[in-house]
């Protein structure tokens, strides 16, 4: 949606133009334009019938009104001048006074019968002209004489539309206070006054309109655009905040293409609006009719982002911080900055209706990892919160069986195991039972089914001292590897130690000690002697599940493939090809088996080129649509061209008088077939 304000043509900015003739009438009008009252009196006293004589299409009363010669205007009216005389452009003497910013002259004309709502050839009243020229004293004069504030010009605009476009708060206030103002009037493009204020970014007008007609806040145009859509699309963050906070606008309101204001702001790269909407708690995971979320649109509309302004540290500090950190990026720096910000806010890498995610378009592996890293930071933050909740839960159950006396929650700060937590419970019994509860870590907020982990008992050995237990972390690291993507543990992982009686009958305490990462890993298996046998091999002959199931990566219900040697069946073929280790158990994947026993190779040359080709064609179609769509409505194809070289669709071009791109007067409209 573009700013399509039409510039009005000031027909009478030079009243002396066209008055260079040599006839008596030319001289009379020329003398009146210069304010020579004596000459005009002398001539009209001798020839009173020529009071309405015209030169160059202009009468004496018109040029005198434009210049503000009040005494001369009064004399001409006394001599019988027609106060509603019009020139070749259809402008009356009142229009001339409005163009000349002459409130006293306007008062004289109105007191002597001038038509206050007279329209010129552009269907503009004198009130339109005063609002456009930002002259509050003239507007006040017209309103005192009862000017109609609801008259629409050839574009369907009222005087308030014009005042909003010119950002004159005093004129806006005067017009809004008019008793008969209709706020629901739409112009030819479907904009009411609140739409227009949002389009223009006029905060003062938006606030005043919301005070008087808040019911406009969610009113939509024919294309489904509400005021919040227009403000977000055009980057007006203050108007966005005003509409939501003061107007109580529906923050996730959708247009006909199911686009929310947040999606529109992302598609245009308006960083300040993006951060403002996120702070106002918009739906970050919203999708449009094509299934595209904010991340999709950020990549699809990257040409818009290349033309967008750099993020401001004042209006968008978070995106600006990321933008500064990506100073080494030369191409599409703003796009990657917004993607990282969206990822940090919880926007997930998902597939659209065509089964495409942003990583199908982004080829830079470093940027892929960076985007995922920002997403993992959210996981770590959620981990901390979840750990606190876990501690509270265990504490409430601490008075149950086995006389639990204390509960300590310790979190390992190792960068490779961020998010892991260990809980040690102290008891009066002689030996400890160490229960290792490890759940698969969620990666990129993808839900995974939880498998139960057996509880292992560590008994006292007669070869060890009674006060300490050495956990064999090295052996356990081999037999029970830590699961989870990027070596990160889930926030709900913990070690629960409960007491059992020892053979000696002596009660022992574990002591108030922290459990390190090595101890957590070692606690998952029972303590073994040096003669312990190696761990059993992975399971074999696990039946292959036929039928669609939910892939833990893309959340789509598809036929899953089976990994060997771990025999897990957790992802579809598309996602499984990219895996090197099983996300369920962390075991290296040696082979992938599809339905029917077909072996799937990661370097399948029959599939990758076709997928790349499909993405290439989709991008070409997208570029073709953007090139041939009307740049005004962005909905219909461009089928009308102007002599200046620009064009639009036939519906939008119907009311245009000047080109919306270069502002040149449209001399001819050419239909394209």
C-alpha positions as CSV (number, residue, x, y, z in Angstrom):
1,X,0.0,0.0,0.0
2,X,1.6,3.2,-1.1
3,X,1.0,6.8,-0.1
4,X,-1.2,8.0,-2.9
5,X,-2.0,11.6,-1.9
6,X,-2.9,13.7,-4.9
7,X,-1.5,17.1,-5.3
8,X,-4.1,19.8,-5.8
9,X,-3.5,22.2,-8.7
10,X,-3.5,25.8,-7.5
11,X,-5.3,27.4,-10.4
12,X,-5.0,31.0,-9.3
13,X,-1.5,31.5,-7.8
14,X,-0.7,34.3,-10.3
15,X,-3.8,36.4,-10.8
16,X,-2.0,38.8,-13.1
17,X,-1.3,36.1,-15.7
18,X,-3.3,36.5,-18.9
19,X,-3.9,40.2,-18.2
20,X,-1.5,41.6,-20.7
21,X,-4.1,42.5,-23.3
22,X,-4.5,46.1,-24.5
23,X,-8.3,46.4,-24.5
24,X,-10.1,48.5,-22.0
25,X,-11.4,45.4,-20.2
26,X,-7.9,44.0,-19.8
27,X,-6.7,47.3,-18.3
28,X,-9.6,47.4,-15.9
29,X,-9.0,43.9,-14.6
30,X,-5.3,44.6,-14.4
31,X,-5.8,47.7,-12.4
32,X,-8.2,45.9,-10.0
33,X,-5.6,43.1,-9.5
34,X,-3.1,45.8,-8.5
35,X,-5.5,47.4,-6.1
36,X,-5.9,50.7,-7.9
37,X,-9.3,51.7,-6.4
38,X,-9.3,55.2,-7.9
39,X,-9.0,54.0,-11.5
40,X,-11.6,51.3,-11.0
41,X,-14.0,53.8,-9.4
42,X,-13.5,56.3,-12.2
43,X,-14.1,53.7,-14.9
44,X,-17.1,52.0,-13.4
45,X,-18.8,55.2,-12.4
46,X,-18.7,56.0,-16.1
47,X,-19.4,52.4,-17.3
48,X,-21.3,50.6,-14.5
49,X,-22.5,47.9,-16.9
50,X,-18.9,46.5,-17.2
51,X,-18.5,45.6,-13.5
52,X,-18.5,41.9,-14.5
53,X,-16.2,42.3,-17.5
54,X,-13.6,39.6,-17.8
55,X,-10.0,39.5,-19.0
56,X,-8.1,36.2,-19.4
57,X,-11.1,34.5,-17.9
58,X,-11.0,36.5,-14.7
59,X,-13.3,39.2,-13.3
60,X,-12.3,42.2,-11.2
61,X,-14.0,40.9,-8.1
62,X,-12.0,37.6,-8.4
63,X,-8.5,39.1,-8.7
64,X,-9.3,41.7,-6.0
65,X,-10.5,38.9,-3.7
66,X,-7.3,36.9,-4.2
67,X,-5.1,39.9,-3.4
68,X,-7.2,40.8,-0.3
69,X,-8.3,44.3,-1.4
70,X,-11.3,44.4,0.9
71,X,-12.4,48.0,0.1
72,X,-12.2,47.3,-3.6
73,X,-14.2,44.1,-3.2
74,X,-16.9,46.0,-1.2
75,X,-17.0,48.7,-3.9
76,X,-17.4,46.1,-6.7
77,X,-20.2,44.3,-4.8
78,X,-21.9,47.7,-4.3
79,X,-21.7,48.3,-8.0
80,X,-23.5,44.9,-8.6
81,X,-20.6,42.5,-9.2
82,X,-21.5,38.8,-9.3
83,X,-19.9,37.2,-6.2
84,X,-20.4,33.8,-7.7
85,X,-18.8,34.5,-11.1
86,X,-16.5,31.7,-12.2
87,X,-13.4,31.5,-14.4
88,X,-12.5,28.9,-16.9
89,X,-11.4,26.5,-14.1
90,X,-14.7,26.9,-12.3
91,X,-13.3,28.9,-9.4
92,X,-15.6,31.5,-7.9
93,X,-14.5,34.7,-6.1
94,X,-14.6,32.7,-2.8
95,X,-12.2,30.2,-4.2
96,X,-9.9,33.0,-5.2
97,X,-10.0,34.4,-1.7
98,X,-9.2,30.9,-0.3
99,X,-6.3,30.5,-2.6
100,X,-5.0,33.9,-1.5
101,X,-5.5,33.2,2.2
102,X,-7.7,36.2,2.7
103,X,-10.2,35.6,5.6
104,X,-11.5,39.2,5.7
105,X,-12.3,39.1,2.0
106,X,-14.0,35.7,2.5
107,X,-16.2,37.2,5.2
108,X,-17.2,40.1,3.0
109,X,-18.1,37.7,0.1
110,X,-20.1,35.4,2.4
111,X,-22.0,38.4,3.9
112,X,-23.0,39.4,0.4
113,X,-24.4,36.1,-0.8
114,X,-21.4,34.1,-2.0
115,X,-22.2,30.3,-2.2
116,X,-20.1,28.8,0.5
117,X,-20.3,25.3,-0.9
118,X,-19.7,26.2,-4.5
119,X,-17.6,23.5,-6.3
120,X,-15.0,24.2,-9.0
121,X,-14.2,21.8,-11.9
122,X,-12.3,19.5,-9.5
123,X,-15.3,19.4,-7.2
124,X,-13.4,21.3,-4.5
125,X,-15.1,23.7,-2.2
126,X,-13.4,26.7,-0.7
127,X,-13.1,24.6,2.5
128,X,-11.1,22.0,0.6
129,X,-8.7,24.7,-0.6
130,X,-8.2,26.2,2.8
131,X,-7.6,22.8,4.4
132,X,-5.1,21.9,1.7
133,X,-3.3,25.2,2.1
134,X,-3.2,24.9,5.9
135,X,-4.8,28.2,6.7
136,X,-6.7,27.8,10.0
137,X,-8.0,31.4,10.1
138,X,-9.8,30.8,6.7
139,X,-11.1,27.4,7.8
140,X,-12.5,29.0,11.0
141,X,-14.2,31.7,8.9
142,X,-15.9,29.2,6.7
143,X,-17.0,27.0,9.6
144,X,-18.6,30.0,11.3
145,X,-20.7,30.6,8.2
146,X,-21.8,26.9,8.1
147,X,-19.6,25.3,5.4
148,X,-20.4,21.7,4.7
149,X,-17.5,19.6,6.0
150,X,-18.7,16.4,4.4
151,X,-18.4,17.5,0.7
152,X,-16.2,15.2,-1.3
153,X,-14.0,16.3,-4.2
154,X,-13.2,14.4,-7.4
155,X,-11.1,11.9,-5.4
156,X,-13.7,11.4,-2.8
157,X,-11.7,13.3,-0.2
158,X,-13.3,15.5,2.4
159,X,-11.6,18.6,3.8
160,X,-10.5,16.5,6.8
161,X,-8.8,14.1,4.4
162,X,-6.8,17.0,3.0
163,X,-6.0,18.5,6.4
164,X,-4.7,15.1,7.6
165,X,-2.5,14.8,4.5
166,X,-1.0,18.2,5.2
167,X,-0.4,17.5,8.9
168,X,-1.9,20.7,10.2
169,X,-3.1,19.9,13.7
170,X,-5.0,23.2,14.1
171,X,-7.1,22.7,11.0
172,X,-7.7,19.0,11.9
173,X,-8.9,20.1,15.4
174,X,-11.3,22.7,13.8
175,X,-12.8,20.2,11.4
176,X,-13.1,17.5,14.0
177,X,-15.1,19.9,16.2
178,X,-17.6,20.5,13.4
179,X,-21.0,19.3,14.7
180,X,-22.1,17.5,11.5
181,X,-18.8,15.8,10.6
182,X,-19.3,12.3,9.3
183,X,-16.2,10.2,10.2
184,X,-17.3,7.2,8.1
185,X,-17.1,8.9,4.7
186,X,-14.7,7.0,2.4
187,X,-12.8,8.4,-0.5
188,X,-12.6,6.7,-3.9
189,X,-9.8,4.5,-2.6
190,X,-11.9,3.3,0.3
191,X,-10.0,5.3,3.0
192,X,-12.0,6.9,5.9
193,X,-10.3,9.6,7.9
194,X,-8.7,7.2,10.4
195,X,-7.4,5.1,7.5
196,X,-5.9,8.3,6.0
197,X,-4.3,9.3,9.3
198,X,-2.8,5.9,9.7
199,X,-1.5,5.9,6.1
200,X,0.1,9.4,6.6
201,X,1.4,8.7,10.0
202,X,-0.5,11.6,11.5
203,X,-0.5,10.8,15.2
204,X,-2.4,14.0,16.3
205,X,-5.2,13.3,13.9
206,X,-5.4,9.6,14.8
207,X,-5.6,10.4,18.5
208,X,-8.3,13.0,18.0
209,X,-10.4,10.8,15.7
210,X,-10.2,7.9,18.2
211,X,-11.4,10.2,20.9
212,X,-14.5,11.1,18.8
213,X,-15.1,7.9,16.9
214,X,-13.3,4.9,18.4
215,X,-15.6,2.6,16.5
216,X,-13.6,3.3,13.4
217,X,-10.5,1.5,14.8
218,X,-11.2,-1.9,13.3
219,X,-13.2,-0.8,10.2
220,X,-11.7,-2.4,7.1
221,X,-11.4,-1.3,3.5
222,X,-12.7,-3.5,0.7
223,X,-9.3,-5.3,0.7
224,X,-9.6,-6.0,4.4
225,X,-7.0,-3.4,5.4
226,X,-7.8,-1.7,8.7
227,X,-6.1,1.4,10.1
228,X,-3.5,-0.8,12.0
229,X,-2.6,-2.5,8.7
230,X,-1.9,0.8,7.0
231,X,0.2,2.2,9.9
232,X,2.3,-1.0,10.1
233,X,2.8,-1.2,6.3
234,X,4.0,2.3,6.1
235,X,6.3,2.2,9.1
236,X,4.4,4.5,11.5
237,X,5.3,3.1,14.9
238,X,3.7,5.9,16.9
239,X,0.4,5.5,15.1
240,X,0.6,1.8,15.7
241,X,1.0,2.3,19.4
242,X,-1.8,4.9,19.5
243,X,-4.2,2.6,17.7
244,X,-3.5,-0.3,20.0
245,X,-3.1,1.5,23.3
246,X,-5.7,4.3,23.0
247,X,-8.0,2.8,20.3
248,X,-7.9,-0.7,21.6
249,X,-7.4,-2.0,18.1
250,X,-7.3,-5.7,17.4
251,X,-3.6,-6.3,17.2
252,X,-3.8,-9.4,15.0
253,X,-6.6,-8.2,12.7
254,X,-6.3,-9.8,9.3
255,X,-6.9,-8.5,5.8
256,X,-8.4,-10.4,2.9
257,X,-5.1,-12.2,2.4
258,X,-5.0,-13.2,6.1
259,X,-2.1,-10.8,6.7
260,X,-1.7,-9.3,10.2
261,X,-0.1,-5.9,10.8
262,X,3.0,-7.7,12.1
263,X,3.4,-9.6,8.9
264,X,3.1,-6.5,6.8
265,X,5.7,-4.6,8.9
266,X,8.1,-7.5,8.5
267,X,7.6,-7.6,4.8
268,X,8.6,-3.9,4.5
269,X,11.5,-4.1,7.0
270,X,10.1,-1.5,9.4
271,X,12.2,-2.4,12.4
272,X,10.6,0.1,14.8
273,X,7.1,-1.2,14.0
274,X,8.2,-4.8,14.4
275,X,9.6,-4.2,17.9
276,X,6.6,-2.1,18.9
277,X,4.2,-4.8,17.9
278,X,6.2,-7.5,19.6
279,X,6.2,-5.4,22.8
280,X,2.5,-5.1,22.5
281,X,2.2,-8.9,22.4
282,X,1.2,-9.6,18.8
283,X,1.0,-13.1,17.4
284,X,4.6,-13.7,16.3
285,X,3.7,-17.1,14.8
286,X,0.9,-15.7,12.6
287,X,0.6,-17.0,9.0
288,X,-1.0,-15.6,5.9
289,X,-3.1,-17.4,3.3
290,X,0.0,-19.0,1.8
291,X,1.1,-20.4,5.1
292,X,4.0,-17.9,5.2
293,X,5.0,-16.7,8.7
294,X,7.1,-13.7,9.4
295,X,10.4,-15.4,8.6
296,X,9.1,-16.5,5.2
297,X,8.0,-12.9,4.3
298,X,11.3,-11.5,5.5
299,X,13.1,-13.6,2.9
300,X,10.5,-13.4,0.2
301,X,10.3,-9.6,0.4
302,X,14.1,-9.0,0.8
303,X,14.0,-6.5,-2.1
304,X,11.8,-4.3,0.1
305,X,14.2,-4.7,3.0
306,X,17.1,-3.6,0.8
307,X,15.3,-0.3,0.3
308,X,14.3,0.1,3.9
309,X,16.0,2.4,6.3
310,X,18.6,1.2,8.8
311,X,17.1,0.3,12.2
312,X,17.3,3.1,14.8
313,X,18.9,2.6,18.2
314,X,16.1,4.7,19.7
315,X,13.0,3.1,18.1
316,X,14.3,-0.5,17.6
317,X,17.3,-1.1,20.0
318,X,17.2,-4.9,19.8
319,X,17.3,-5.1,16.1
320,X,19.8,-2.3,15.9
321,X,22.1,-4.3,18.3
322,X,21.9,-7.4,16.1
323,X,22.4,-5.2,13.1
324,X,25.6,-3.8,14.5
325,X,26.8,-7.3,15.4
326,X,26.4,-8.3,11.8
327,X,28.6,-5.6,10.4
328,X,30.6,-8.2,8.5
329,X,27.5,-9.1,6.4
330,X,27.5,-7.1,3.2
331,X,24.3,-8.4,1.5
332,X,20.9,-8.5,3.1
333,X,22.2,-7.3,6.4
334,X,18.8,-6.0,7.6
335,X,17.1,-9.2,6.5
336,X,19.4,-11.4,8.6
337,X,19.1,-9.0,11.5
338,X,15.3,-9.2,11.5
339,X,15.5,-13.0,11.1
340,X,17.7,-13.3,14.1
341,X,15.4,-11.0,16.1
342,X,12.3,-13.0,15.1
343,X,14.1,-16.2,16.1
344,X,15.0,-14.8,19.5
345,X,11.4,-13.8,20.0
346,X,10.2,-17.4,19.4
347,X,9.3,-17.4,15.7
348,X,10.0,-20.9,14.5
349,X,11.5,-22.1,11.3
350,X,8.4,-23.7,9.8
351,X,7.2,-24.9,6.4
352,X,4.5,-22.9,4.5
353,X,1.7,-24.4,2.5
354,X,4.2,-25.4,-0.3
355,X,6.4,-27.3,2.2
356,X,9.1,-24.7,2.1
357,X,11.0,-23.2,5.0
358,X,13.5,-20.3,5.0
359,X,16.5,-22.6,5.0
360,X,15.5,-23.8,1.5
361,X,16.3,-20.2,0.4
362,X,19.2,-19.3,2.6
363,X,22.4,-21.0,1.4
364,X,24.8,-19.5,3.9
365,X,25.4,-22.1,6.5
366,X,26.9,-19.6,9.0
367,X,23.7,-17.6,8.9
368,X,21.6,-20.7,9.3
369,X,23.6,-21.6,12.5
370,X,23.3,-18.0,13.7
371,X,19.5,-18.0,13.3
372,X,19.3,-21.3,15.2
373,X,21.6,-20.0,17.9
374,X,19.3,-17.1,18.6
375,X,16.4,-19.6,18.8
376,X,18.4,-21.8,21.2
377,X,18.9,-18.7,23.5
378,X,15.1,-18.7,24.0
379,X,15.3,-22.4,24.8
380,X,17.9,-21.7,27.5
381,X,15.8,-18.9,29.0
382,X,12.8,-21.2,29.1
383,X,15.1,-23.9,30.6
384,X,15.9,-21.6,33.5
385,X,12.2,-20.9,34.2
386,X,11.3,-24.6,33.9
387,X,14.2,-25.5,36.3
388,X,12.7,-23.2,38.9
389,X,9.3,-24.8,38.5
390,X,10.8,-28.3,38.8
391,X,12.5,-27.3,42.1
392,X,9.2,-26.1,43.5
393,X,7.5,-29.4,42.5
394,X,10.1,-31.6,44.1
395,X,10.1,-29.4,47.2
396,X,6.3,-29.9,47.6
397,X,6.8,-33.7,47.4
398,X,9.8,-33.7,49.8
399,X,7.7,-34.6,52.9
400,X,6.6,-37.8,51.4
401,X,8.2,-41.3,51.6
402,X,11.7,-42.0,53.0
403,X,11.7,-38.8,55.2
404,X,13.4,-36.5,52.7
405,X,15.0,-33.6,54.6
406,X,16.4,-31.3,52.0
407,X,16.3,-30.4,48.3
408,X,19.1,-28.6,46.5
409,X,18.8,-27.6,42.9
410,X,22.1,-27.1,41.1
411,X,22.6,-26.1,37.5
412,X,25.8,-26.9,35.6
413,X,27.1,-23.8,33.8
414,X,29.1,-25.6,31.3
415,X,28.5,-24.0,27.9
416,X,28.1,-27.4,26.2
417,X,25.5,-28.5,28.7
418,X,23.6,-25.2,29.2
419,X,20.1,-25.9,30.5
420,X,21.0,-29.1,32.5
421,X,19.9,-29.2,36.1
422,X,20.8,-31.6,39.0
423,X,18.8,-32.1,42.2
424,X,20.4,-33.9,45.2
425,X,18.1,-35.1,48.0
426,X,19.7,-35.9,51.4
427,X,18.6,-38.7,53.6
428,X,19.5,-40.5,56.9
429,X,19.8,-43.9,55.2
430,X,23.1,-45.7,54.7
431,X,23.1,-45.8,50.9
432,X,21.8,-43.7,48.0
433,X,19.6,-44.6,45.1
434,X,20.6,-42.4,42.2
435,X,17.8,-42.0,39.6
436,X,18.8,-40.4,36.4
437,X,15.9,-38.9,34.6
438,X,17.0,-37.7,31.2
439,X,14.5,-36.4,28.6
440,X,15.3,-35.5,25.0
441,X,16.0,-31.8,24.7
442,X,13.6,-29.9,22.5
443,X,15.4,-28.4,19.5
444,X,13.9,-25.3,17.9
445,X,10.8,-25.8,20.0
446,X,10.0,-29.0,18.2
447,X,7.9,-31.4,20.4
448,X,9.4,-34.9,20.8
449,X,7.9,-37.9,22.4
450,X,9.5,-38.8,25.8
451,X,10.8,-42.2,26.4
452,X,11.0,-43.6,29.9
453,X,14.5,-44.1,31.4
454,X,15.1,-47.0,33.8
455,X,16.1,-46.2,37.4
456,X,19.5,-47.6,38.4
457,X,20.5,-48.5,42.0
458,X,24.1,-47.8,43.1
459,X,25.0,-50.0,46.1
460,X,27.8,-49.6,48.6
461,X,30.9,-51.5,47.8
462,X,33.0,-53.0,50.6
463,X,36.1,-51.7,48.8
464,X,35.0,-48.1,49.1
465,X,34.9,-45.7,52.1
466,X,31.5,-45.3,53.7
467,X,31.4,-41.5,53.3
468,X,31.9,-41.1,49.5
469,X,30.8,-42.7,46.3
470,X,32.9,-42.4,43.2
471,X,30.8,-42.2,40.0
472,X,32.6,-43.6,37.0
473,X,31.9,-40.7,34.5
474,X,34.3,-41.9,31.9
475,X,32.7,-45.3,31.6
476,X,29.2,-43.8,31.7
477,X,30.0,-41.3,29.0
478,X,30.6,-44.3,26.7
479,X,27.6,-46.4,27.7
480,X,25.0,-43.7,28.1
481,X,25.7,-40.6,25.9
482,X,24.0,-37.4,26.7
483,X,21.2,-36.8,24.3
484,X,19.9,-33.6,22.7
485,X,20.9,-31.4,19.8
486,X,23.9,-29.1,20.1
487,X,24.9,-30.9,23.4
488,X,22.2,-29.1,25.3
489,X,20.1,-30.8,28.1
490,X,16.5,-30.2,28.7
491,X,15.5,-28.0,31.7
492,X,13.7,-30.9,33.2
493,X,16.7,-33.2,33.5
494,X,17.7,-33.9,37.1
495,X,19.3,-36.5,39.4
496,X,17.1,-37.6,42.2
497,X,18.9,-39.3,45.1
498,X,16.8,-41.3,47.7
499,X,18.1,-43.4,50.6
500,X,18.1,-47.2,51.2
501,X,19.5,-49.1,54.1
502,X,23.0,-50.3,53.7
503,X,24.3,-53.8,54.6
504,X,25.9,-52.4,57.7
505,X,22.7,-50.9,59.0
506,X,24.4,-47.5,59.4
507,X,22.5,-44.5,58.1
508,X,24.6,-42.2,55.9
509,X,24.0,-38.8,54.4
510,X,25.0,-37.7,51.0
511,X,26.1,-34.3,52.3
512,X,25.3,-30.9,50.9
513,X,27.3,-31.1,47.7
514,X,26.8,-30.1,44.1
515,X,26.5,-32.7,41.3
516,X,28.8,-31.9,38.4
517,X,28.2,-32.7,34.8
518,X,30.4,-35.8,35.0
519,X,28.5,-37.1,38.0
520,X,25.2,-36.6,36.3
521,X,26.4,-38.6,33.3
522,X,27.8,-41.3,35.5
523,X,24.7,-41.6,37.6
524,X,22.7,-43.1,34.8
525,X,24.3,-46.5,35.1
526,X,25.0,-48.8,38.1
527,X,28.5,-48.8,39.4
528,X,30.4,-51.6,37.8
529,X,33.5,-53.5,38.7
530,X,36.6,-53.5,36.4
531,X,35.4,-56.9,35.1
532,X,32.0,-55.4,34.0
533,X,30.8,-56.5,30.6
534,X,30.4,-54.0,27.7
535,X,26.9,-52.5,27.1
536,X,24.5,-54.5,25.1
537,X,24.3,-53.8,21.3
538,X,21.5,-51.6,19.9
539,X,18.1,-53.3,19.5
540,X,17.5,-55.3,16.3
541,X,14.5,-56.4,14.4
542,X,12.4,-53.5,15.6
543,X,9.2,-53.6,13.4
544,X,8.9,-50.8,10.8
545,X,5.8,-48.6,11.4
546,X,3.8,-48.2,8.2
547,X,1.6,-45.1,7.9
548,X,1.9,-41.4,8.5
549,X,3.3,-40.1,11.8
550,X,4.3,-36.7,13.0
551,X,7.9,-35.8,12.2
552,X,9.6,-34.2,15.2
553,X,11.4,-31.7,13.0
554,X,8.8,-30.3,10.6
555,X,5.6,-31.4,12.6
556,X,4.1,-32.8,9.4
557,X,2.4,-36.1,9.4
558,X,4.3,-38.2,6.9
559,X,5.8,-41.7,6.5
560,X,8.8,-41.8,8.8
561,X,12.1,-43.4,8.0
562,X,14.1,-45.7,10.4
563,X,17.6,-45.0,11.5
564,X,20.2,-47.7,12.0
565,X,21.7,-48.9,14.3
566,X,19.4,-47.3,16.9
567,X,16.2,-48.4,15.1
568,X,14.4,-45.1,16.0
569,X,11.7,-43.9,13.7
570,X,11.3,-40.2,14.4
571,X,11.6,-38.1,11.2
572,X,10.4,-37.9,7.7
573,X,12.7,-38.6,4.7
574,X,13.2,-34.9,3.9
575,X,14.3,-34.0,7.5
576,X,16.1,-37.3,8.2
577,X,18.5,-36.8,5.3
578,X,20.0,-33.8,7.0
579,X,20.6,-35.6,10.3
580,X,24.1,-37.0,11.2
581,X,23.0,-38.2,14.7
582,X,19.7,-39.4,16.0
583,X,17.9,-36.7,17.9
584,X,16.3,-39.3,20.2
585,X,19.5,-41.1,21.4
586,X,22.4,-39.2,20.0
587,X,23.8,-42.3,18.2
588,X,25.6,-41.8,14.9
589,X,23.3,-42.6,12.0
590,X,24.9,-45.3,9.7
591,X,21.9,-46.0,7.4
592,X,18.4,-44.7,6.8
593,X,15.6,-47.2,5.8
594,X,12.4,-46.1,4.2
595,X,9.2,-47.9,3.8
596,X,9.6,-51.2,1.8
597,X,13.2,-51.6,2.9
598,X,14.6,-49.0,0.5
599,X,17.9,-47.5,1.7
600,X,17.9,-43.7,1.6
601,X,21.2,-42.0,0.9
602,X,22.0,-38.5,2.0
603,X,23.6,-37.8,-1.4
604,X,20.5,-38.9,-3.4
605,X,21.1,-37.3,-6.7
606,X,17.6,-38.1,-8.0
607,X,16.0,-35.8,-5.4
608,X,18.1,-32.8,-4.6
609,X,18.3,-31.2,-8.1
610,X,14.5,-31.5,-8.4
611,X,14.0,-29.7,-5.1
612,X,16.5,-27.0,-6.0
613,X,14.7,-26.6,-9.4
614,X,11.4,-26.3,-7.7
615,X,12.6,-23.6,-5.3
616,X,14.2,-21.7,-8.3
617,X,10.9,-21.8,-10.2
618,X,8.9,-20.6,-7.1
619,X,11.2,-17.7,-6.7
620,X,10.9,-16.8,-10.4
621,X,7.1,-16.9,-10.2
622,X,7.3,-14.7,-7.1
623,X,9.5,-12.1,-8.9
624,X,7.1,-12.3,-11.9
625,X,4.1,-11.5,-9.8
626,X,5.8,-8.6,-8.0
627,X,6.9,-7.2,-11.4
628,X,3.4,-7.4,-13.0
629,X,1.2,-6.6,-10.1
630,X,-0.4,-3.1,-9.7
631,X,1.9,-1.2,-7.4
632,X,-1.1,0.6,-5.8
633,X,-3.4,-2.3,-4.7
634,X,-0.8,-5.1,-5.1
635,X,-3.7,-7.4,-5.9
636,X,-4.5,-7.0,-9.6
637,X,-2.3,-7.2,-12.6
638,X,-1.0,-4.0,-14.2
639,X,-3.0,-3.5,-17.4
640,X,-2.9,0.3,-17.9
641,X,0.2,2.3,-18.8
642,X,0.8,6.0,-18.8
643,X,3.0,8.0,-21.1
644,X,5.5,8.6,-18.4
645,X,6.2,4.8,-18.4
646,X,4.5,3.9,-15.2
647,X,1.3,1.9,-14.9
648,X,-1.4,0.5,-12.7
649,X,-4.5,-1.8,-12.9
650,X,-7.5,-0.5,-14.6
651,X,-9.5,0.0,-11.4
652,X,-6.9,2.0,-9.6
653,X,-6.0,4.0,-12.8
654,X,-9.6,5.0,-13.3
655,X,-9.5,7.9,-10.8
656,X,-5.9,8.9,-11.2
657,X,-5.2,12.4,-12.6
658,X,-1.5,12.4,-11.8
659,X,1.0,9.5,-11.9
660,X,1.3,7.9,-8.4
661,X,5.0,7.3,-9.0
662,X,6.4,10.5,-10.7
663,X,3.5,12.9,-10.1
664,X,3.4,13.9,-13.7
665,X,0.0,14.8,-15.2
666,X,-1.5,11.8,-16.9
667,X,-2.2,12.8,-20.5
668,X,-3.2,9.4,-21.8
669,X,-4.0,6.0,-20.4
670,X,-3.0,3.0,-22.6
671,X,-4.7,-0.4,-22.1
672,X,-2.3,-3.3,-22.0
673,X,-3.3,-6.7,-23.4
